[in-house]
Amino acid sequence: MFSSPEDSATSAVLALLLEVSSTPKSGNVDREHDFLDLKFEHFIVSAASSFPFFLKTARERRMHILEAVVASKKFGVNTNVHFGAFLLLFPLVAVWEAENAEIAGKNATNFLRSTSYQESLEILKSFQLCNPRVLEAKEMSLESKKTAKEILRRRMNVYEWMKLAPRENLIALEITNGYPRSVDGAKFLLNSDERANDAIVFLYHKMLASYPDTLIISKFGIDKAFEVMKLAKKAFESKDFSEFEKLDDFLLKNKLNPGTIADLTASSIYLALLEGWRVEA
């Protein structure tokens, strides 16, 4: 349990920083490699510049995702870095007084039920600024020009809107159902005897082996996502970092970027920090 809004906001930033700095995370940006349009430094800037808006969210019980995205652009981030992670973390920060990870997840979903349509519009604007790759939705798509008008017409809050997302959208599924994957991820970290980097790397690959990544589905389809899961399962069961590095090389060469799994890793770290997990010397 956090003792203050400041602790919660700091932990949200730490979750983002620890996620991106853990190495190797197959197919994603980390300390060892960048993408052409997405650098390690972009993640550092986005995480650090988000602190005031996590703090405002914790104090006011209202999400400030749009302001966090705008701040990152002010400091030079002109591509999508943390849109998915922000969707996961900001509701959790808003309920920072939760006693444990499981209660926090449930409270965050209940919090989203109490949001306003204005917060939905702010999330839509954040998406437009970030322009991340998303799954095609039959109704109220983030990419549709009609979505803003529909949100206004139906006065649709964030929970109601996210419930319309495709079932393959792991982030929407997570935030509308009590954060079960993030809670399990937090428990994994709390039960790990590994140093922080290694525990996070193992968690990341465990999640990659367990869930079809939404970003990979959006780019290459569900079959490719299941193929990646199978490869990740083999690497995770080996407990061998050289296998993680081989998988990393394969995913990078084939432009398979499990960005959603990285986002879920960050929310898992935050919930573990809430329960007292610490980076040991």
C-alpha positions, -999 to 999 in steps of 0.1 A, spaced: 0 0 0 13 34 -9 15 61 18 10 91 -3 1 104 -38 38 112 -43 47 75 -37 21 64 -62 32 88 -89 69 80 -83 61 43 -86 43 48 -119 74 65 -133 96 38 -119 74 11 -135 79 27 -169 117 32 -164 123 -3 -150 103 -19 -178 122 -2 -206 156 -6 -190 153 -43 -184 173 -63 -209 168 -84 -230 131 -80 -237 125 -98 -270 113 -76 -298 112 -44 -278 133 -13 -272 157 -18 -243 192 -7 -232 208 -27 -260 189 -15 -290 165 11 -305 141 10 -334 146 34 -364 118 57 -352 117 48 -315 147 52 -292 155 42 -256 158 79 -248 122 85 -259 110 62 -232 131 79 -206 118 113 -216 82 102 -217 84 85 -183 101 114 -165 79 141 -181 48 122 -170 54 125 -132 35 158 -126 4 143 -143 6 110 -124 7 132 -93 -22 153 -104 -42 121 -111 -34 107 -76 -44 139 -59 -75 148 -80 -88 113 -88 -91 123 -124 -68 110 -152 -44 134 -169 -33 113 -198 -36 140 -225 -14 163 -205 13 136 -201 13 130 -239 16 167 -246 44 171 -221 64 143 -237 60 160 -271 73 192 -256 105 174 -246 110 160 -281 89 127 -282 71 128 -315 60 92 -318 40 67 -297 59 56 -266 35 50 -237 -1 53 -249 -9 18 -239 10 19 -206 -7 52 -198 -41 36 -203 -31 10 -178 -13 31 -152 -34 62 -149 -65 44 -136 -43 26 -110 -27 58 -99 -62 73 -94 -69 46 -68 -35 47 -51 -49 40 -16 -58 4 -24 -45 -21 1 -30 -46 -24 -27 -53 -61 -59 -72 -65 -80 -45 -48 -62 -19 -68 -71 -36 -101 -108 -39 -91 -109 -3 -78 -93 10 -110 -120 -7 -131 -147 8 -108 -130 41 -112 -133 39 -149 -170 34 -145 -172 68 -128 -153 87 -155 -169 112 -178 -173 115 -215 -148 144 -214 -121 119 -202 -130 97 -232 -125 126 -255 -92 134 -239 -80 98 -245 -91 101 -281 -71 133 -285 -41 115 -269 -44 88 -294 -45 113 -322 -13 129 -310 5 95 -305 -10 77 -335 -3 42 -323 -11 11 -343 -44 -4 -330 -68 -32 -338 -97 -25 -361 -129 -21 -341 -164 -26 -355 -178 3 -333 -163 34 -318 -128 28 -333 -100 51 -321 -92 57 -358 -128 66 -369 -135 103 -375 -171 96 -362 -160 84 -327 -157 119 -311 -193 127 -322 -206 94 -309 -188 99 -275 -205 133 -272 -239 121 -284 -239 91 -260 -220 108 -232 -199 76 -231 -174 73 -203 -141 55 -206 -153 22 -192 -183 20 -216 -161 29 -245 -134 4 -238 -159 -24 -233 -166 -20 -271 -130 -28 -280 -122 -61 -298 -116 -90 -273 -80 -93 -287 -73 -58 -273 -55 -69 -241 -53 -34 -226 -90 -27 -230 -97 -62 -216 -74 -56 -187 -87 -22 -176 -124 -32 -178 -119 -65 -159 -99 -57 -128 -64 -61 -142 -60 -99 -138 -29 -102 -159 -11 -73 -141 -21 -87 -107 -6 -121 -117 25 -103 -130 29 -85 -97 27 -118 -78 53 -132 -100 77 -104 -92 69 -106 -55 77 -143 -55 109 -140 -75 144 -143 -59 161 -128 -90 176 -93 -92 152 -67 -106 164 -68 -142 162 -106 -144 129 -108 -126 113 -84 -150 129 -101 -180 114 -135 -168 80 -119 -162 80 -103 -197 87 -136 -214 62 -154 -192 35 -129 -203 47 -131 -239 43 -169 -237 8 -166 -222 -10 -139 -242 -13 -131 -279 2 -96 -282 -23 -70 -295 2 -50 -315 15 -81 -333 -21 -91 -341 -28 -56 -355 2 -58 -378 5 -95 -387 -27 -113 -376 -36 -137 -348 -17 -167 -362 16 -148 -360 8 -138 -325 3 -174 -315 36 -184 -332 54 -158 -311 37 -172 -280 50 -206 -288 86 -194 -293 84 -174 -261 71 -204 -241 102 -224 -253 125 -196 -243 109 -190 -209 109 -227 -200 147 -228 -207 154 -201 -181 183 -193 -203 191 -157 -212 209 -168 -244 175 -182 -255 159 -148 -248 186 -131 -269 180 -155 -298 143 -148 -296 150 -111 -295 171 -113 -327 144 -133 -344 116 -109 -335 137 -78 -344 146 -92 -378 110 -99 -385 97 -66 -371 76 -84 -345 72 -59 -317 52 -72 -287 44 -37 -274 13 -46 -255 32 -72 -234 57 -44 -225 28 -23 -214 14 -51 -192 48 -56 -177 49 -20 -166 15 -22 -149 27 -54 -132 57 -36 -119 36 -8 -105 13 -32 -86 44 -51 -73 58 -18 -60 24 -11 -44 28 -44 -24 64 -35 -13 86 -50 -41 119 -32 -42 150 -31 -64 176 -47 -41 214 -39 -43 
